[in-house]
């Protein structure tokens, strides 16, 4: 008789544990997507798309895709190779967390970070001197550059407000 009395609480406890585990697995982490497009004086279009996943009001994961669209006059292998080489050096600190590819007239940088890494937004510029040059601002204290790091403390609203103040469109 005693063992029958124990079965019901054990079954109820297991059911509650299964429900709790199910809820934790299915709770969606908040995700914010932001985008900014800039056209430089050299008519190069830089499009930044950032997707940030939050966990407990901290940045948990970031995916950044920067697309650099070159006008026809810069679409030659020498110029594209020089730009790609400079970008490889600038993003070297991310090791295997980035890829830089060339597709048609675009150079595409994809960065996925979830460890204790930093990414920079709004840090590319192009100028002619006399050939096309790329300027990569890696100064994390620069007023033009947005520095984001995994585990930075933000609510979704604070994060979106910060990026909107810097010209990004967020949803």
mmCIF file of the C-alpha atoms, coordinates in Angstrom:
data_MODEL
# 
_entry.id   MODEL 
# 
loop_
_atom_site.group_PDB 
_atom_site.id 
_atom_site.type_symbol 
_atom_site.label_atom_id 
_atom_site.label_alt_id 
_atom_site.label_comp_id 
_atom_site.label_asym_id 
_atom_site.label_entity_id 
_atom_site.label_seq_id 
_atom_site.pdbx_PDB_ins_code 
_atom_site.Cartn_x 
_atom_site.Cartn_y 
_atom_site.Cartn_z 
_atom_site.occupancy 
_atom_site.B_iso_or_equiv 
_atom_site.pdbx_formal_charge 
_atom_site.auth_seq_id 
_atom_site.auth_comp_id 
_atom_site.auth_asym_id 
_atom_site.auth_atom_id 
_atom_site.pdbx_PDB_model_num 
ATOM 1   C CA . UNK A 1 1   ? 0.000  0.000  0.000   1.00 0.00 ? 1   UNK A CA 1 
ATOM 2   C CA . UNK A 1 2   ? 2.861  2.360  0.778   1.00 0.00 ? 2   UNK A CA 1 
ATOM 3   C CA . UNK A 1 3   ? 4.437  1.914  -2.656  1.00 0.00 ? 3   UNK A CA 1 
ATOM 4   C CA . UNK A 1 4   ? 1.139  2.787  -4.372  1.00 0.00 ? 4   UNK A CA 1 
ATOM 5   C CA . UNK A 1 5   ? 1.036  6.060  -2.459  1.00 0.00 ? 5   UNK A CA 1 
ATOM 6   C CA . UNK A 1 6   ? 4.538  6.947  -3.742  1.00 0.00 ? 6   UNK A CA 1 
ATOM 7   C CA . UNK A 1 7   ? 3.830  6.258  -7.413  1.00 0.00 ? 7   UNK A CA 1 
ATOM 8   C CA . UNK A 1 8   ? 1.425  9.174  -7.898  1.00 0.00 ? 8   UNK A CA 1 
ATOM 9   C CA . UNK A 1 9   ? 3.834  11.864 -6.538  1.00 0.00 ? 9   UNK A CA 1 
ATOM 10  C CA . UNK A 1 10  ? 6.689  10.400 -8.574  1.00 0.00 ? 10  UNK A CA 1 
ATOM 11  C CA . UNK A 1 11  ? 4.602  10.457 -11.762 1.00 0.00 ? 11  UNK A CA 1 
ATOM 12  C CA . UNK A 1 12  ? 3.457  14.036 -11.072 1.00 0.00 ? 12  UNK A CA 1 
ATOM 13  C CA . UNK A 1 13  ? 7.048  15.131 -10.393 1.00 0.00 ? 13  UNK A CA 1 
ATOM 14  C CA . UNK A 1 14  ? 8.264  13.558 -13.639 1.00 0.00 ? 14  UNK A CA 1 
ATOM 15  C CA . UNK A 1 15  ? 5.434  15.195 -15.602 1.00 0.00 ? 15  UNK A CA 1 
ATOM 16  C CA . UNK A 1 16  ? 6.284  18.607 -14.129 1.00 0.00 ? 16  UNK A CA 1 
ATOM 17  C CA . UNK A 1 17  ? 9.980  18.124 -14.970 1.00 0.00 ? 17  UNK A CA 1 
ATOM 18  C CA . UNK A 1 18  ? 9.114  17.156 -18.551 1.00 0.00 ? 18  UNK A CA 1 
ATOM 19  C CA . UNK A 1 19  ? 6.928  20.261 -18.902 1.00 0.00 ? 19  UNK A CA 1 
ATOM 20  C CA . UNK A 1 20  ? 9.664  22.516 -17.510 1.00 0.00 ? 20  UNK A CA 1 
ATOM 21  C CA . UNK A 1 21  ? 12.283 21.040 -19.846 1.00 0.00 ? 21  UNK A CA 1 
ATOM 22  C CA . UNK A 1 22  ? 9.892  21.401 -22.791 1.00 0.00 ? 22  UNK A CA 1 
ATOM 23  C CA . UNK A 1 23  ? 9.285  25.061 -21.956 1.00 0.00 ? 23  UNK A CA 1 
ATOM 24  C CA . UNK A 1 24  ? 13.012 25.817 -21.691 1.00 0.00 ? 24  UNK A CA 1 
ATOM 25  C CA . UNK A 1 25  ? 13.698 24.151 -25.014 1.00 0.00 ? 25  UNK A CA 1 
ATOM 26  C CA . UNK A 1 26  ? 10.894 25.965 -26.809 1.00 0.00 ? 26  UNK A CA 1 
ATOM 27  C CA . UNK A 1 27  ? 11.362 29.441 -25.351 1.00 0.00 ? 27  UNK A CA 1 
ATOM 28  C CA . UNK A 1 28  ? 12.583 31.589 -28.209 1.00 0.00 ? 28  UNK A CA 1 
ATOM 29  C CA . UNK A 1 29  ? 15.448 33.910 -27.567 1.00 0.00 ? 29  UNK A CA 1 
ATOM 30  C CA . UNK A 1 30  ? 14.762 37.459 -28.705 1.00 0.00 ? 30  UNK A CA 1 
ATOM 31  C CA . UNK A 1 31  ? 16.283 38.286 -32.082 1.00 0.00 ? 31  UNK A CA 1 
ATOM 32  C CA . UNK A 1 32  ? 16.871 41.774 -33.508 1.00 0.00 ? 32  UNK A CA 1 
ATOM 33  C CA . UNK A 1 33  ? 17.740 42.411 -37.155 1.00 0.00 ? 33  UNK A CA 1 
ATOM 34  C CA . UNK A 1 34  ? 19.310 45.707 -38.214 1.00 0.00 ? 34  UNK A CA 1 
ATOM 35  C CA . UNK A 1 35  ? 20.397 47.009 -41.606 1.00 0.00 ? 35  UNK A CA 1 
ATOM 36  C CA . UNK A 1 36  ? 22.262 50.024 -42.940 1.00 0.00 ? 36  UNK A CA 1 
ATOM 37  C CA . UNK A 1 37  ? 23.230 50.944 -46.497 1.00 0.00 ? 37  UNK A CA 1 
ATOM 38  C CA . UNK A 1 38  ? 25.869 53.553 -47.290 1.00 0.00 ? 38  UNK A CA 1 
ATOM 39  C CA . UNK A 1 39  ? 26.993 54.873 -50.669 1.00 0.00 ? 39  UNK A CA 1 
ATOM 40  C CA . UNK A 1 40  ? 30.528 56.286 -50.578 1.00 0.00 ? 40  UNK A CA 1 
ATOM 41  C CA . UNK A 1 41  ? 31.883 59.207 -52.596 1.00 0.00 ? 41  UNK A CA 1 
ATOM 42  C CA . UNK A 1 42  ? 33.339 56.584 -54.973 1.00 0.00 ? 42  UNK A CA 1 
ATOM 43  C CA . UNK A 1 43  ? 29.794 55.236 -55.609 1.00 0.00 ? 43  UNK A CA 1 
ATOM 44  C CA . UNK A 1 44  ? 30.548 52.019 -53.745 1.00 0.00 ? 44  UNK A CA 1 
ATOM 45  C CA . UNK A 1 45  ? 27.544 50.655 -51.853 1.00 0.00 ? 45  UNK A CA 1 
ATOM 46  C CA . UNK A 1 46  ? 28.190 49.067 -48.444 1.00 0.00 ? 46  UNK A CA 1 
ATOM 47  C CA . UNK A 1 47  ? 25.256 47.124 -47.039 1.00 0.00 ? 47  UNK A CA 1 
ATOM 48  C CA . UNK A 1 48  ? 25.468 45.842 -43.451 1.00 0.00 ? 48  UNK A CA 1 
ATOM 49  C CA . UNK A 1 49  ? 22.938 43.308 -42.151 1.00 0.00 ? 49  UNK A CA 1 
ATOM 50  C CA . UNK A 1 50  ? 23.228 42.358 -38.493 1.00 0.00 ? 50  UNK A CA 1 
ATOM 51  C CA . UNK A 1 51  ? 21.212 39.700 -36.675 1.00 0.00 ? 51  UNK A CA 1 
ATOM 52  C CA . UNK A 1 52  ? 21.639 39.637 -32.896 1.00 0.00 ? 52  UNK A CA 1 
ATOM 53  C CA . UNK A 1 53  ? 20.289 36.999 -30.535 1.00 0.00 ? 53  UNK A CA 1 
ATOM 54  C CA . UNK A 1 54  ? 19.818 37.990 -26.901 1.00 0.00 ? 54  UNK A CA 1 
ATOM 55  C CA . UNK A 1 55  ? 19.804 35.854 -23.799 1.00 0.00 ? 55  UNK A CA 1 
ATOM 56  C CA . UNK A 1 56  ? 18.937 37.382 -20.437 1.00 0.00 ? 56  UNK A CA 1 
ATOM 57  C CA . UNK A 1 57  ? 19.444 40.951 -21.701 1.00 0.00 ? 57  UNK A CA 1 
ATOM 58  C CA . UNK A 1 58  ? 22.908 40.197 -23.069 1.00 0.00 ? 58  UNK A CA 1 
ATOM 59  C CA . UNK A 1 59  ? 24.158 39.654 -26.599 1.00 0.00 ? 59  UNK A CA 1 
ATOM 60  C CA . UNK A 1 60  ? 24.470 35.877 -27.021 1.00 0.00 ? 60  UNK A CA 1 
ATOM 61  C CA . UNK A 1 61  ? 25.158 35.547 -30.755 1.00 0.00 ? 61  UNK A CA 1 
ATOM 62  C CA . UNK A 1 62  ? 25.750 37.840 -33.732 1.00 0.00 ? 62  UNK A CA 1 
ATOM 63  C CA . UNK A 1 63  ? 25.684 37.274 -37.461 1.00 0.00 ? 63  UNK A CA 1 
ATOM 64  C CA . UNK A 1 64  ? 26.952 40.096 -39.661 1.00 0.00 ? 64  UNK A CA 1 
ATOM 65  C CA . UNK A 1 65  ? 26.824 40.173 -43.437 1.00 0.00 ? 65  UNK A CA 1 
ATOM 66  C CA . UNK A 1 66  ? 28.556 43.095 -45.153 1.00 0.00 ? 66  UNK A CA 1 
ATOM 67  C CA . UNK A 1 67  ? 28.107 43.366 -48.892 1.00 0.00 ? 67  UNK A CA 1 
ATOM 68  C CA . UNK A 1 68  ? 30.332 45.723 -50.845 1.00 0.00 ? 68  UNK A CA 1 
ATOM 69  C CA . UNK A 1 69  ? 28.940 46.473 -54.319 1.00 0.00 ? 69  UNK A CA 1 
ATOM 70  C CA . UNK A 1 70  ? 31.572 47.885 -56.653 1.00 0.00 ? 70  UNK A CA 1 
ATOM 71  C CA . UNK A 1 71  ? 30.737 50.150 -59.605 1.00 0.00 ? 71  UNK A CA 1 
ATOM 72  C CA . UNK A 1 72  ? 31.816 48.968 -63.036 1.00 0.00 ? 72  UNK A CA 1 
ATOM 73  C CA . UNK A 1 73  ? 35.042 51.007 -63.110 1.00 0.00 ? 73  UNK A CA 1 
ATOM 74  C CA . UNK A 1 74  ? 36.369 49.055 -60.074 1.00 0.00 ? 74  UNK A CA 1 
ATOM 75  C CA . UNK A 1 75  ? 35.313 45.624 -61.269 1.00 0.00 ? 75  UNK A CA 1 
ATOM 76  C CA . UNK A 1 76  ? 38.706 44.254 -62.112 1.00 0.00 ? 76  UNK A CA 1 
ATOM 77  C CA . UNK A 1 77  ? 40.570 41.393 -60.499 1.00 0.00 ? 77  UNK A CA 1 
ATOM 78  C CA . UNK A 1 78  ? 43.435 43.536 -59.244 1.00 0.00 ? 78  UNK A CA 1 
ATOM 79  C CA . UNK A 1 79  ? 41.188 45.953 -57.329 1.00 0.00 ? 79  UNK A CA 1 
ATOM 80  C CA . UNK A 1 80  ? 38.948 43.199 -55.975 1.00 0.00 ? 80  UNK A CA 1 
ATOM 81  C CA . UNK A 1 81  ? 41.970 41.133 -54.850 1.00 0.00 ? 81  UNK A CA 1 
ATOM 82  C CA . UNK A 1 82  ? 43.495 44.136 -53.035 1.00 0.00 ? 82  UNK A CA 1 
ATOM 83  C CA . UNK A 1 83  ? 40.243 44.878 -51.219 1.00 0.00 ? 83  UNK A CA 1 
ATOM 84  C CA . UNK A 1 84  ? 39.757 41.221 -50.310 1.00 0.00 ? 84  UNK A CA 1 
ATOM 85  C CA . UNK A 1 85  ? 43.343 40.985 -49.008 1.00 0.00 ? 85  UNK A CA 1 
ATOM 86  C CA . UNK A 1 86  ? 42.884 44.063 -46.784 1.00 0.00 ? 86  UNK A CA 1 
ATOM 87  C CA . UNK A 1 87  ? 39.620 42.673 -45.458 1.00 0.00 ? 87  UNK A CA 1 
ATOM 88  C CA . UNK A 1 88  ? 41.256 39.300 -44.697 1.00 0.00 ? 88  UNK A CA 1 
ATOM 89  C CA . UNK A 1 89  ? 43.915 41.094 -42.623 1.00 0.00 ? 89  UNK A CA 1 
ATOM 90  C CA . UNK A 1 90  ? 41.347 43.269 -40.830 1.00 0.00 ? 90  UNK A CA 1 
ATOM 91  C CA . UNK A 1 91  ? 39.166 40.300 -39.867 1.00 0.00 ? 91  UNK A CA 1 
ATOM 92  C CA . UNK A 1 92  ? 42.042 37.931 -39.101 1.00 0.00 ? 92  UNK A CA 1 
ATOM 93  C CA . UNK A 1 93  ? 41.297 38.152 -35.367 1.00 0.00 ? 93  UNK A CA 1 
ATOM 94  C CA . UNK A 1 94  ? 38.065 36.216 -35.964 1.00 0.00 ? 94  UNK A CA 1 
ATOM 95  C CA . UNK A 1 95  ? 39.906 33.131 -37.252 1.00 0.00 ? 95  UNK A CA 1 
ATOM 96  C CA . UNK A 1 96  ? 37.327 30.653 -38.597 1.00 0.00 ? 96  UNK A CA 1 
ATOM 97  C CA . UNK A 1 97  ? 34.331 32.799 -37.644 1.00 0.00 ? 97  UNK A CA 1 
ATOM 98  C CA . UNK A 1 98  ? 34.351 34.753 -40.910 1.00 0.00 ? 98  UNK A CA 1 
ATOM 99  C CA . UNK A 1 99  ? 34.316 34.223 -44.639 1.00 0.00 ? 99  UNK A CA 1 
ATOM 100 C CA . UNK A 1 100 ? 35.084 36.677 -47.419 1.00 0.00 ? 100 UNK A CA 1 
ATOM 101 C CA . UNK A 1 101 ? 33.831 35.791 -50.875 1.00 0.00 ? 101 UNK A CA 1 
ATOM 102 C CA . UNK A 1 102 ? 33.475 37.467 -54.244 1.00 0.00 ? 102 UNK A CA 1 
ATOM 103 C CA . UNK A 1 103 ? 30.185 37.089 -56.071 1.00 0.00 ? 103 UNK A CA 1 
ATOM 104 C CA . UNK A 1 104 ? 29.628 38.891 -59.373 1.00 0.00 ? 104 UNK A CA 1 
ATOM 105 C CA . UNK A 1 105 ? 30.339 42.556 -58.556 1.00 0.00 ? 105 UNK A CA 1 
ATOM 106 C CA . UNK A 1 106 ? 30.131 42.125 -54.783 1.00 0.00 ? 106 UNK A CA 1 
ATOM 107 C CA . UNK A 1 107 ? 32.525 41.317 -51.992 1.00 0.00 ? 107 UNK A CA 1 
ATOM 108 C CA . UNK A 1 108 ? 30.638 39.578 -49.199 1.00 0.00 ? 108 UNK A CA 1 
ATOM 109 C CA . UNK A 1 109 ? 31.888 39.334 -45.613 1.00 0.00 ? 109 UNK A CA 1 
ATOM 110 C CA . UNK A 1 110 ? 30.043 36.922 -43.322 1.00 0.00 ? 110 UNK A CA 1 
ATOM 111 C CA . UNK A 1 111 ? 30.832 36.882 -39.623 1.00 0.00 ? 111 UNK A CA 1 
ATOM 112 C CA . UNK A 1 112 ? 29.259 34.561 -37.039 1.00 0.00 ? 112 UNK A CA 1 
ATOM 113 C CA . UNK A 1 113 ? 30.300 35.028 -33.428 1.00 0.00 ? 113 UNK A CA 1 
ATOM 114 C CA . UNK A 1 114 ? 29.035 33.468 -30.239 1.00 0.00 ? 114 UNK A CA 1 
ATOM 115 C CA . UNK A 1 115 ? 32.148 33.366 -28.072 1.00 0.00 ? 115 UNK A CA 1 
ATOM 116 C CA . UNK A 1 116 ? 33.819 36.328 -26.405 1.00 0.00 ? 116 UNK A CA 1 
ATOM 117 C CA . UNK A 1 117 ? 34.402 38.255 -29.648 1.00 0.00 ? 117 UNK A CA 1 
ATOM 118 C CA . UNK A 1 118 ? 33.922 41.801 -30.832 1.00 0.00 ? 118 UNK A CA 1 
ATOM 119 C CA . UNK A 1 119 ? 32.606 43.016 -34.159 1.00 0.00 ? 119 UNK A CA 1 
ATOM 120 C CA . UNK A 1 120 ? 32.709 46.499 -35.623 1.00 0.00 ? 120 UNK A CA 1 
ATOM 121 C CA . UNK A 1 121 ? 29.975 48.157 -37.653 1.00 0.00 ? 121 UNK A CA 1 
ATOM 122 C CA . UNK A 1 122 ? 30.158 51.194 -39.893 1.00 0.00 ? 122 UNK A CA 1 
ATOM 123 C CA . UNK A 1 123 ? 33.952 50.898 -40.156 1.00 0.00 ? 123 UNK A CA 1 
ATOM 124 C CA . UNK A 1 124 ? 34.620 50.749 -43.914 1.00 0.00 ? 124 UNK A CA 1 
ATOM 125 C CA . UNK A 1 125 ? 35.306 53.633 -46.269 1.00 0.00 ? 125 UNK A CA 1 
ATOM 126 C CA . UNK A 1 126 ? 36.744 53.926 -49.776 1.00 0.00 ? 126 UNK A CA 1 
ATOM 127 C CA . UNK A 1 127 ? 38.698 56.718 -51.449 1.00 0.00 ? 127 UNK A CA 1 
ATOM 128 C CA . UNK A 1 128 ? 40.815 57.231 -54.558 1.00 0.00 ? 128 UNK A CA 1 
ATOM 129 C CA . UNK A 1 129 ? 44.520 57.977 -54.138 1.00 0.00 ? 129 UNK A CA 1 
ATOM 130 C CA . UNK A 1 130 ? 45.027 57.663 -57.238 1.00 0.00 ? 130 UNK A CA 1 
ATOM 131 C CA . UNK A 1 131 ? 43.679 54.090 -57.345 1.00 0.00 ? 131 UNK A CA 1 
ATOM 132 C CA . UNK A 1 132 ? 40.833 52.863 -55.186 1.00 0.00 ? 132 UNK A CA 1 
ATOM 133 C CA . UNK A 1 133 ? 41.841 52.414 -51.535 1.00 0.00 ? 133 UNK A CA 1 
ATOM 134 C CA . UNK A 1 134 ? 39.905 50.924 -48.633 1.00 0.00 ? 134 UNK A CA 1 
ATOM 135 C CA . UNK A 1 135 ? 40.055 52.430 -45.167 1.00 0.00 ? 135 UNK A CA 1 
ATOM 136 C CA . UNK A 1 136 ? 39.165 50.043 -42.345 1.00 0.00 ? 136 UNK A CA 1 
ATOM 137 C CA . UNK A 1 137 ? 38.654 51.813 -39.029 1.00 0.00 ? 137 UNK A CA 1 
ATOM 138 C CA . UNK A 1 138 ? 39.543 49.365 -36.265 1.00 0.00 ? 138 UNK A CA 1 
ATOM 139 C CA . UNK A 1 139 ? 39.526 51.995 -33.514 1.00 0.00 ? 139 UNK A CA 1 
ATOM 140 C CA . UNK A 1 140 ? 36.904 50.737 -31.078 1.00 0.00 ? 140 UNK A CA 1 
ATOM 141 C CA . UNK A 1 141 ? 36.762 54.200 -29.460 1.00 0.00 ? 141 UNK A CA 1 
ATOM 142 C CA . UNK A 1 142 ? 36.024 56.006 -32.744 1.00 0.00 ? 142 UNK A CA 1 
ATOM 143 C CA . UNK A 1 143 ? 32.775 57.967 -32.753 1.00 0.00 ? 143 UNK A CA 1 
ATOM 144 C CA . UNK A 1 144 ? 31.908 56.628 -36.239 1.00 0.00 ? 144 UNK A CA 1 
ATOM 145 C CA . UNK A 1 145 ? 32.417 52.953 -35.401 1.00 0.00 ? 145 UNK A CA 1 
ATOM 146 C CA . UNK A 1 146 ? 29.908 50.838 -33.482 1.00 0.00 ? 146 UNK A CA 1 
ATOM 147 C CA . UNK A 1 147 ? 31.604 48.237 -31.311 1.00 0.00 ? 147 UNK A CA 1 
ATOM 148 C CA . UNK A 1 148 ? 29.560 45.220 -30.210 1.00 0.00 ? 148 UNK A CA 1 
ATOM 149 C CA . UNK A 1 149 ? 30.780 42.369 -28.066 1.00 0.00 ? 149 UNK A CA 1 
ATOM 150 C CA . UNK A 1 150 ? 29.258 39.097 -27.014 1.00 0.00 ? 150 UNK A CA 1 
ATOM 151 C CA . UNK A 1 151 ? 27.869 39.446 -23.472 1.00 0.00 ? 151 UNK A CA 1 
ATOM 152 C CA . UNK A 1 152 ? 27.346 43.219 -23.854 1.00 0.00 ? 152 UNK A CA 1 
ATOM 153 C CA . UNK A 1 153 ? 24.366 44.091 -21.695 1.00 0.00 ? 153 UNK A CA 1 
ATOM 154 C CA . UNK A 1 154 ? 21.378 45.442 -23.653 1.00 0.00 ? 154 UNK A CA 1 
ATOM 155 C CA . UNK A 1 155 ? 17.666 44.989 -23.680 1.00 0.00 ? 155 UNK A CA 1 
ATOM 156 C CA . UNK A 1 156 ? 16.208 44.631 -27.160 1.00 0.00 ? 156 UNK A CA 1 
ATOM 157 C CA . UNK A 1 157 ? 14.875 48.189 -27.002 1.00 0.00 ? 157 UNK A CA 1 
ATOM 158 C CA . UNK A 1 158 ? 18.175 49.699 -25.839 1.00 0.00 ? 158 UNK A CA 1 
ATOM 159 C CA . UNK A 1 159 ? 20.031 47.876 -28.588 1.00 0.00 ? 159 UNK A CA 1 
ATOM 160 C CA . UNK A 1 160 ? 17.616 48.976 -31.309 1.00 0.00 ? 160 UNK A CA 1 
ATOM 161 C CA . UNK A 1 161 ? 17.712 52.581 -30.066 1.00 0.00 ? 161 UNK A CA 1 
ATOM 162 C CA . UNK A 1 162 ? 21.515 52.626 -30.137 1.00 0.00 ? 162 UNK A CA 1 
ATOM 163 C CA . UNK A 1 163 ? 21.664 51.341 -33.704 1.00 0.00 ? 163 UNK A CA 1 
ATOM 164 C CA . UNK A 1 164 ? 18.810 53.558 -34.909 1.00 0.00 ? 164 UNK A CA 1 
ATOM 165 C CA . UNK A 1 165 ? 20.718 56.608 -33.596 1.00 0.00 ? 165 UNK A CA 1 
ATOM 166 C CA . UNK A 1 166 ? 23.561 55.518 -35.911 1.00 0.00 ? 166 UNK A CA 1 
ATOM 167 C CA . UNK A 1 167 ? 21.410 55.235 -39.027 1.00 0.00 ? 167 UNK A CA 1 
ATOM 168 C CA . UNK A 1 168 ? 20.375 51.585 -38.896 1.00 0.00 ? 168 UNK A CA 1 
ATOM 169 C CA . UNK A 1 169 ? 16.866 50.311 -39.517 1.00 0.00 ? 169 UNK A CA 1 
ATOM 170 C CA . UNK A 1 170 ? 15.946 47.630 -36.972 1.00 0.00 ? 170 UNK A CA 1 
ATOM 171 C CA . UNK A 1 171 ? 13.089 45.200 -36.573 1.00 0.00 ? 171 UNK A CA 1 
# 
